[in-house]
Structures are given as structure tokens and as C-alpha cells.
Amino acid sequence: NAKDFDTDLQQGLKSQKAAQILERDGPNQLEKPPKPTLLMLFVMQLTGFVIILLMVAAVASLVVNGTGPNRGDILSYTTGKAIFIIVMINAGIAAWTEHKAGDALEALSKMTQASIYVVRDGKEVKVDVPDIVKGDLVVLGTGDVVPADLRLVEAEDIKVAEMALTGEPDDVAKTWKMKPKKEGEPEKLTPENCCFSGCSVTNGKGKGIVIATGMGTRIGRIAQLIAGDNGGKQKKKCFCLPDMSANATPLQNSLEKLGGRIGIMAIGVCVIIFIIGVAMDRTDPSNPDSPAWLYMILIAVTLAVAAIPEGIPLCVTISLSIGCKDMVSKNVLVRKLAAVETLGSASVICSDKTGTLTEGKMTMVNMYAGGVDYTVEGKGFDPTVGKIKNARTGAEATQELSVKSALLSAVLCCNTTL
């Protein structure tokens, strides 16, 4: 009932009322986790087990050299400083790459921000999809994407592709009429008098009242189920950093296991060396009066530092950065640096139907007019890009009379707008 949403089937919502509802319910969009800052990304790179192991080894190296006989020699601290520099460079490269990829994806999402016509104050106005509110009277036409869950009040041969919601490729005919439910008949997932957010209109036109927006839509509920029990809120580790362990790639898991094994083996060897040295009463040759246990602690820590492969994280990061750069040159955005390795390990990609990997849209690539075949070049639905050429000679044929007359006939028979 239109009265339930304080709207009018002819005049739509009043602009002032729409602003109040938007303030109350929030924007019509799915909830997104907060984007990590560059500093946060940098700190997250320092939480890997191998990196922590390297930093511990660097600190141990500095402590050993700071308490040794050559503590006044600045060159004795080279190993610890070098490890810290390598760790910082590694974290900086990874954080910057992921930060730039996030910026590019954010810019891409802004470029594709959709808008649609609604009736407000008795006039059809174009409104950004996030500003759609409950009670808005939305005008749907062929090619539009339904901005929110709607209850149709007008429908003229309207059909909707509900593939995004149900997975079924066939278009579904919609009506504004309320059909009585038969006894024993199960409730339909997608009623015939409703259109749902994310579905595209493939035929006809109509109008509908918005009954749900944002996370309250059917597609929003699916997003909540995918997010899990915590409602999409990011799990935390170390009280402040997001826990990304569930999304770790095979390479990251392998590096974590490698770091654990190296750490356990290094500690085990150092303990054995310490016990043997103390048992044999090994003292510092330059200071025989010092206790054996102190000298063997320095020896054990030095061995542990030498056992840590400080070059592994930097080599892996540089290799993945090169792969990321190559993919960017092919117009592929990589959000997580380690995802380059995951994609590279894929050998088979299974796709069930059109719309999963493709856009579910068709563009003209060939035409026949006046007894001549032509090829049509271009990019998607951009009318400013592309040419029409003679298929046999390759000469440009955009200005030929037969081409113009054929395209004019197509324009007159089509209600599509770009």
C-alpha cells in the first residue's frame, strides 16, 4: 500500500521527505569493510611469522654486538641494520602496491556509479542509486538495473533477468497485479509483482515503489549470509589489525610454515649448542674470566641470526610486484599482491553460464547492407569509439549511403539510450 510508505502513485515522494528517510535509513548500498590506510597496510606486512622472526634476529644481532668486545665499532652493527632495512623495504613495496590497487578499484567503482529516474514532487528526476529511499516511485525501462527491491504499480510487458539473484538465465515476466495464493502452494522466492535489486530489465517498462534498500534487500541478505555470523565485521588480531588469515593464499601459508620450521630448528640448534658449550666450559678467548654461560648465549644468538634467511621476503615481494606490473599492463587490477601467485597456480576455470565470466550483453561486430558485408569495430557501448569498414577491402564505410540507411532504420526501431 502506497500509504504505508507515505508516498503517492502519481506525485511520488516529496524531496524533503526523501531527504529525511535517507538520513534515517542511510544510503542504498551494501555495507563495505573500511578501507585500510597506507600505514595500516604497512604495519600488516610486519605481522608475518618470517618477518617477525627476522626482526627478532635483527634485535638479537644488535644486542649481541652491543655487549661484545667490538661494541665501539660501528661496522659490527651492519647485520642487524641490514635486516631492518630489508624488512622495511619489503613492507613498503607490498603496502604501496596494495594501496595503489585499492585506489584504482575505488576510482573504477565511482566511474560506474549508476543513476536512475524516480518521480519526486510530481516530476521525473535522475537520482544516484545510493540516494534511493523507501517509498520512492522508480521508473524502469529496458536496460535499467533495478536499484532496490520494488513493488510494481505499473507494468507494460516488463521482463527482468533475475540471474544475479536466482542463477536462472531465463527472463521473468512481471506484472503489477496481486495474484491470490492457492492453498498448499509454496511461497515464491521472487514474486511476480516485485522486482529485486541488482536485476536488469530486459523488456518493457514500468513503475514501482521501493520497499527495501541497502542491506535490507534480497541481495543484501545474501551478502549478510556470505559475510558470516559476525555480519561482515572484520575480525581483529593484535587488538587493532584486521585478521586476514582466512584469505591467506597458498604462498602465504607456505611462507608461514617455512618460517615456523626455520624458527623451531634455529631455536633447537641454539639450545643444543648452548648446553654443549656450557657443559664443556667454553669461555671467551679474549676474556677468559667471563662465565661460560654468557659467552655461549652470545654464540647461540649469533647462530640463530645466521640461520634466518632474511632475503626470502624481499625476493618474494619483488617477484610478485613484477607479476603485478605485468598484469596491470594487461588492464588487470590486483588488489592483494599475493593473489598474483594464486591466479598463476590456477589450471582450470569452470564457468556455468553466460553472465558468470561474461557481461551477458551483445554488441554488433558485423552488418550487411546494400549487398555488401561490413565489419563494426568499437569498444562496448561507447558511441565515440570504433569504425565501420568494408569487410572485403578494409576501407572505411561510415559515410556510405547503404550503411547510413541501415543504421537509421535500426535507430528508429530501437528505444535504447546511451
Salt bridges, closest charged atoms under 4 A:
ASP6 OD2 - LYS17 NZ 3.65
ASP25 OD1 - ARG24 NE 2.88
GLU98 OE1 - LYS336 NZ 3.88
ASP103 OD1 - LYS35 NZ 2.43
ASP103 OD2 - HIS99 NE2 3.38
ASP136 OD2 - ARG120 NH2 2.67
GLU162 OE2 - LYS174 NZ 2.69
GLU192 OE1 - LYS179 NZ 3.00
GLU192 OE2 - LYS188 NZ 2.93
ASP352 OD2 - LYS353 NZ 3.15
GLU377 OE2 - LYS389 NZ 3.59
